[in-house]
Amino acid sequence: EIDLDKFVQHLFGQQNLDIKYEDFYENVFQYYRSPLDLNKATRDQLESLYLLSPLQIQNFIKYRSENGSLLSIYELQVIPGFNENVIESILPFVKVDDKSGKKDSRTFWQQVREEENHYLITKVERTLEPQKGFIVGDTNNKAFQGDRNKIYLRYRLYNKERFSIGLTSEKDQGEALAWNPALRQYGMDFNSAHFALFNKGKVKSVIVGDYNIQVGQGLVMAAGFYIGKGAETVTTIKRSNSGIKPYTGSMEFGFLRGVATTISMGRFDFTSFYSHKNEDANIGGTDTISFATSIYQTGYHRSSDELKRKGAILIQTGGGILSYQTIDKSFKIGINAVYNAFNPEIRKLKRVYNQFDFNGSENYNIGGDFNYYWQNLNFFAEYSRSRSGENAVLAG
């Protein structure tokens, strides 16, 4: 047993304020509650531990492909790069399952009813000192409409190999508990849910609800947790290709809402997705036309002004990803495309810092990426081209 709080603090001694560590903490928590079976673990799953370097992962996959399934956790000692410290760091989160070759004959609903890996988290925060936003009688639409409590609730029923069911609700300080569909208020200010199935025949995963996509190096599609500063140089630069994953965070932006699925066809994987999601925006215009002058990512809906921006712009996103991977997992290449439609269109107020930002009602990006491991070298790159003809390349 370990103290997860101390473990996370030790792993990320240098904090990055731009990163929501809740996503990482829950990821570690899930692996702690339900350890990753090393005989089934994919490269993406091993990368999502954030404890192994690309070279260590490559050595492990090579050892498993040459020697077959591990018979014991003690076999890790003979894999190059797995010293005592590395093994001790991953032991709480991995296992070698002697039942890995057997199929689960239970029905889906039996698996759901009998799954023990589920939890409910509730949290209430309150600032004791008086805050200006709670002043009563403000006539400038700046006063907060809710109380001083921040309320957070999350439930999840989860099995890494089979399914995931989750619900997250949050109300920030100053936000009201209200039911007002006209202002997109449905009880708690932010509500997120998902239902996902994994490894159903050729269907690698299918998600309905809120989800993230991580492809290539993030030029076309990037979402979810990634390491900022740290002692391990490669993992701070290179993104892991986790594909589609259920969204379980409380940030009110940076995720998709709709449906996504990945189908496996031998060495090829094909992912398709569609999202229909309202984002916060400041709306301007005339009597005959309206447009979004800016998009807000604070997630706060406390005052009348902030409520006017809530969900003011509809963003529809769709696309596809086709990838190929060799048998030994050392080489992977993919092509991807994403299309976005905005209603109303985006017309940002021109400033020096945003003169090259996107404006319009629709946009698309296409690109390709590859990743190759050779001995102790890791080559990776991604190319992307937008509708306007602009190009971007990231390689390492």
Beta strands, then each sheet from edge to edge (+ up, - down):
strand 1: 36-37
strand 2: 94-95
strand 3: 118-126
strand 4: 149-159
strand 5: 163-171
strand 6: 178-180
strand 7: 185-187
strand 8: 190-200
strand 9: 203-214
strand 10: 243-246
strand 11: 256-265
strand 12: 268-279
strand 13: 281-285
strand 14: 290-295
strand 15: 313-325
strand 16: 331-346
strand 17: 360-374
strand 18: 377-386
strand 19: 391-395
sheet 1: 1+ 2+
sheet 2: 3+ 4- 5+ 8- 9+ 10-
sheet 3: 3+ 4- 5+ 8- 9+ 11- 12+ 15- 16+ 17- 18+ 19-
sheet 4: 6+ 7-
sheet 5: 13+ 14-
end
